[in-house]
């Protein structure tokens, strides 16, 4: 990313910004987009890049316009093909990761679904999105990608039977039921426990292309490298599961179709280091739980409670993520000692005994807690 602003944050323009060619509202476009995508000869003639709009109309020849300066840039003035204005392949829909309309349609023809949205979402979460400098609209491509997926599904998936969908999907994706729910935050998966497993699975480079955990921590999805043998797949994956003493059971056909649809949506599945996001949530949930216990026992200001919660959350984030690879003592006593050091900085000395009592209860939920 070029700025701290997300590439999807640009709002729609008002009624005053209308393309003179098609009479449709434009979309505001940032200077960084124009600098990267307008051909240098045209760019050099523009004195002020403020106030430009992107025209989204398929049949309109204008790509960028500025009514105040009376400047109108056409497809020939842009360095890349403007997919939203093209009718012949290749029609680019994702400029960061190479997805075209044709590629998405081919996926749907072959297996009944497309992984485009899921793969793009994962790369965006990893900070690899560059829509501001790659996409002529300067904005996120996911809405257009999903539109093309829906179009392709309508055109081609009806010709594929459910049996074919399952068989073709099974060639690339297997889903396992796993016990990776976080004991300290039972509504989400355990990021710190699942992370080494997912990374180890992907280290099986001759068989596994990708390994993912769902948000609930109950399923792992594995995307296989094409043309690998089932026997080779099973041997590699079972060795990893055995290494981590993980009781994983492959999902059968009855549940598989729905889970595959969920996985293909790209929502609430985490790959590799992205499970750190679950760990960060876990740290916040634990911190909130400890502070609620403290507030039930002692009088503490909102400012003090917020400071304490932030300190506890940072402690657990560091412990679960940054320090996860370092040798350390994981005994209950050691964790309690470290938490006391953190807590004492944010609480009155007279309340330290109560702080110690609360921390001694552990950070997992008690029977009456969530």
C-alpha positions in Angstrom: 0.0 0.0 0.0 1.2 3.5 -0.8 -0.7 5.2 2.0 -2.3 4.4 5.3 -5.6 4.8 3.7 -7.3 1.6 2.4 -7.7 1.3 -1.3 -11.5 0.7 -0.8 -12.1 3.9 1.1 -12.7 6.3 -1.9 -16.4 7.3 -1.8 -18.7 7.7 -4.8 -18.9 11.2 -6.2 -21.9 13.5 -6.0 -24.3 14.4 -8.8 -22.1 17.4 -9.9 -19.3 15.1 -11.2 -20.9 13.8 -14.4 -19.2 12.4 -17.5 -20.0 14.6 -20.5 -20.0 11.6 -22.8 -22.4 9.2 -21.0 -24.1 11.6 -18.5 -23.3 9.1 -15.7 -21.8 9.9 -12.3 -18.0 9.3 -12.0 -16.0 7.9 -9.2 -13.4 10.1 -7.5 -9.9 8.9 -8.3 -6.7 9.7 -6.4 -3.6 11.4 -7.8 -1.5 8.3 -7.1 -3.7 6.3 -9.5 -3.4 8.8 -12.3 0.4 9.1 -11.8 0.8 5.3 -12.2 -1.6 4.6 -15.0 -1.9 7.6 -17.3 0.6 7.6 -20.1 3.5 10.0 -19.5 2.8 12.2 -22.6 -0.7 12.9 -21.4 0.2 13.1 -17.7 2.9 15.7 -18.3 0.3 18.0 -19.9 -1.9 18.0 -16.8 -1.0 20.8 -14.3 -3.4 19.7 -11.4 -4.4 16.1 -10.7 -7.0 17.1 -8.2 -10.7 16.6 -8.9 -10.5 13.8 -11.5 -13.2 11.2 -11.9 -13.2 7.6 -13.2 -16.0 6.8 -15.6 -17.4 3.3 -15.0 -19.7 3.1 -18.0 -18.9 0.1 -20.3 -19.8 1.8 -23.6 -18.2 5.2 -22.8 -14.8 6.0 -24.4 -13.8 8.3 -21.6 -11.8 6.8 -18.7 -10.8 9.8 -16.6 -12.3 13.3 -16.7 -12.1 16.6 -15.0 -15.0 18.9 -15.9 -13.5 22.0 -14.2 -10.3 21.7 -16.2 -12.0 20.4 -19.3 -9.7 17.4 -19.5 -10.9 14.0 -20.9 -8.7 11.0 -21.0 -9.6 7.9 -23.2 -8.7 4.3 -23.2 -5.7 5.0 -25.5 -4.3 7.4 -22.8 -4.1 4.7 -20.2 -1.2 2.2 -19.8 -3.3 -0.9 -19.2 -6.5 -2.3 -20.7 -9.5 -1.0 -18.7 -11.3 -4.2 -18.0 -14.6 -2.6 -17.1 -14.7 -1.1 -20.6 -13.6 -4.1 -22.6 -15.8 -6.7 -24.3 -13.2 -9.1 -25.7 -10.8 -11.3 -23.7 -8.5 -10.9 -21.9 -10.8 -8.8 -19.6 -8.9 -8.0 -16.4 -11.0 -7.8 -13.3 -8.1 -8.0 -10.7 -5.1 -6.0 -11.5 -3.0 -7.0 -8.5 -3.2 -10.8 -8.8 -3.9 -11.4 -12.4 -7.5 -12.6 -12.4 -9.3 -12.2 -15.7 -12.9 -12.8 -16.7 -11.7 -15.7 -18.8 -9.7 -17.3 -16.0 -12.7 -17.1 -13.6 -15.0 -18.6 -16.2 -12.6 -21.4 -16.9 -12.4 -22.3 -13.2 -16.2 -22.5 -13.0 -16.4 -24.6 -16.2 -13.9 -27.1 -14.8 -15.0 -27.4 -11.2 -18.2 -25.6 -10.7 -16.9 -22.7 -8.6 -14.1 -20.1 -8.5 -11.5 -19.5 -5.8 -10.8 -16.0 -7.1 -12.5 -14.0 -4.3 -11.1 -16.3 -1.6 -7.5 -16.0 -2.9 -7.8 -12.2 -3.4 -9.2 -11.7 0.1 -6.3 -13.7 1.6 -3.7 -11.6 -0.2 -5.5 -8.4 0.9 -5.4 -9.5 4.5 -1.7 -10.1 4.1 -1.2 -6.5 2.9 -0.5 -7.3 -0.7 -3.3 -5.2 -2.2 -2.2 -2.4 -4.5 -5.4 -1.3 -6.2 -4.6 2.4 -5.9 -1.6 2.0 -8.3 -2.7 -1.1 -10.4 -6.5 -0.7 -10.9 -7.6 2.0 -13.3 -10.5 2.8 -11.0 -8.1 3.1 -8.1 -10.4 1.1 -5.9 -10.9 -2.5 -4.6 -11.7 -5.0 -7.3 -13.6 -7.6 -5.1 -17.1 -6.3 -6.0 -16.3 -6.7 -9.7 -14.7 -10.1 -9.1 -17.8 -11.3 -7.3 -20.0 -9.9 -10.1 -18.0 -11.9 -12.7 -18.2 -15.0 -10.5 -22.0 -14.7 -10.2 -22.1 -14.2 -14.0 -20.0 -17.3 -14.7 -21.9 -19.4 -12.2 -25.1 -18.5 -13.9 -23.7 -19.3 -17.3 -21.8 -22.5 -16.6 -22.5 -24.2 -13.3 -25.9 -25.5 -14.3 -24.2 -27.7 -16.8 -22.2 -29.4 -14.0 -24.0 -32.0 -11.9 -23.6 -32.0 -8.1 -21.7 -35.2 -8.4 -19.3 -33.6 -10.8 -18.8 -30.6 -8.6 -17.9 -32.8 -5.6 -15.6 -35.0 -7.6 -13.8 -32.1 -9.2 -13.5 -30.2 -5.9 -12.2 -33.3 -4.2 -9.4 -33.3 -6.7 -8.1 -29.9 -5.3 -9.7 -29.4 -1.9 -10.0 -31.6 1.2 -11.7 -30.5 4.4 -11.0 -32.0 7.8 -12.8 -31.7 11.1 -10.3 -30.6 13.8 -10.3 -29.7 17.5 -8.6 -26.3 17.2 -11.1 -24.2 19.1 -9.4 -21.8 21.4 -10.0 -22.8 25.1 -9.5 -19.2 26.2 -11.9 -17.8 23.6 -14.3 -20.7 22.7 -16.0 -18.8 19.9 -12.9 -18.7 17.7 -10.0 -20.9 16.6 -6.8 -21.0 18.4 -4.3 -19.0 16.3 -1.2 -19.9 18.2 -1.9 -23.6 18.2 -3.0 -23.8 14.5 -0.3 -21.6 13.1 2.6 -24.1 13.2 0.3 -26.8 11.9 -0.8 -24.7 8.9 2.7 -23.7 8.1 4.0 -27.2 8.4 1.3 -28.5 6.1 2.3 -25.9 3.4 5.9 -27.0 3.8 4.8 -30.3 2.2 5.6 -28.5 -1.0 5.2 -31.5 -3.3 1.5 -32.1 -2.3 0.0 -29.1 -0.4 -0.5 -25.7 -2.1 -2.5 -24.0 0.7 -3.7 -24.8 4.2 -6.5 -22.8 5.9 -8.3 -22.8 9.3 -11.9 -21.6 9.6 -12.9 -18.9 12.1 -14.5 -21.4 14.6 -11.4 -23.6 14.7 -13.4 -26.7 13.7 -12.2 -27.2 10.1 -8.9 -27.2 8.2 -9.2 -26.9 4.4 -6.3 -28.1 2.2 -5.8 -27.1 -1.4 -3.7 -29.7 -3.1 -1.1 -29.2 -5.8 -2.7 -30.4 -9.1 -2.1 -33.9 -10.3 -0.8 -35.3 -7.0 -1.8 -38.8 -6.1 -4.3 -39.4 -3.3 -1.9 -41.8 -1.5 0.8 -39.2 -1.5 -1.6 -36.6 -0.2 -2.8 -38.8 2.7 0.7 -39.8 3.8 2.0 -36.2 3.9 -1.0 -34.8 5.7 -1.3 -37.6 8.2 2.3 -37.2 9.1 1.8 -33.6 10.0 -1.4 -34.3 12.0 0.4 -37.1 13.9 3.4 -34.8 14.6 1.0 -32.3 16.4 -1.1 -35.1 18.0 -4.1 -33.7 16.1 -7.2 -35.8 15.8 -8.3 -34.8 12.3 -11.1 -36.5 10.4 -11.8 -35.9 6.7 -15.3 -34.6 6.0 -17.6 -36.8 4.0 -19.8 -35.9 1.0 -22.9 -35.0 3.0 -21.2 -32.0 4.7 -18.6 -31.4 2.2 -20.6 -29.4 -0.4 -21.8 -26.8 2.1 -18.3 -26.4 3.7 -16.7 -26.1 0.3 -19.1 -23.3 -0.6 -18.2 -21.6 2.7 -14.5 -22.0 2.0 -14.8 -20.7 -1.6 -16.6 -17.6 -0.4 -13.2 -16.3 1.0 -14.9 -15.2 4.2 -13.7 -16.2 7.8 -10.9 -18.6 6.7 -7.3 -17.9 7.7 -4.1 -19.1 6.0 -0.7 -19.5 7.6 0.4 -16.4 9.5 -3.1 -14.8 9.0 -4.3 -16.8 12.0 -2.4 -14.2 14.0 -5.6 -12.2 13.6 -7.4 -14.8 15.7 -4.7 -14.7 18.3 -5.0 -10.9 18.5 -8.8 -11.4 19.1 -8.0 -14.0 21.7 -5.7 -11.6 23.6 -8.4 -8.9 23.6 -11.0 -11.4 24.9 -8.7 -12.6 27.7 -7.8 -9.0 28.7 -11.5 -8.0 28.8 -12.3 -11.0 31.0 -9.6 -10.3 33.5 -10.6 -6.6 33.7 -14.2 -7.5 34.3 -13.2 -9.7 37.2 -11.2 -6.9 38.7 -14.0 -4.4 38.3 -16.3 -6.7 40.2 -13.9 -6.6 43.1 -12.4 -3.2 43.3 -13.3 0.4 42.3 -11.4 1.4 39.2 -11.9 4.4 36.8 -12.8 3.9 33.2 -9.4 5.3 32.3 -7.7 2.9 34.6 -9.7 -0.1 33.3 -8.9 0.8 29.7 -5.2 1.1 30.5 -5.2 -2.2 32.3 -7.1 -4.0 29.5 -4.7 -2.6 26.9 -1.7 -3.7 28.9 -3.1 -7.2 29.4 -4.0 -7.5 25.7 -0.5 -6.4 24.6 1.0 -8.9 27.0 -0.9 -11.8 25.5 -0.4 -10.6 21.9 3.4 -10.5 22.5 3.4 -13.9 24.3 1.2 -15.7 21.8 2.7 -14.1 18.6 6.0 -12.4 18.9 7.5 -14.7 21.6 5.9 -17.9 20.3 9.1 -19.2 18.8 11.3 -18.3 21.8 12.1 -20.9 24.5 10.1 -20.0 27.6 8.6 -21.4 30.8 4.9 -21.9 30.3 4.0 -22.9 33.9 0.9 -21.3 35.4 3.1 -19.7 38.1 5.4 -18.1 35.6 2.5 -16.6 33.6 0.9 -15.3 36.8 4.1 -13.6 37.8 4.4 -11.9 34.5 0.8 -10.8 34.5 1.2 -9.3 38.0 4.1 -7.2 36.8 1.9 -5.9 34.0 -1.1 -5.3 36.3 0.7 -3.5 39.1 1.6 -0.7 36.7 -2.1 0.1 36.2 -3.7 -0.6 39.6 -3.4 0.9 43.2 -1.0 -0.8 45.5 -3.8 -1.5 48.0 -5.6 -3.6 45.4 -2.6 -5.8 44.5 -3.8 -8.7 46.7 -7.1 -8.8 44.8 -5.2 -8.6 41.5 -3.2 -11.6 42.5 -6.3 -13.5 43.5 -8.0 -12.8 40.2 -4.9 -13.7 38.1 -4.5 -17.0 40.0 -7.9 -18.1 38.7 -6.3 -18.3 35.2 -7.2 -16.5 32.0 -9.6 -19.1 30.6 -13.4 -18.6 31.2 -14.8 -19.8 34.5 -18.2 -21.6 34.4 -20.2 -18.4 34.7 -18.1 -16.5 32.1 -17.9 -16.3 28.4 
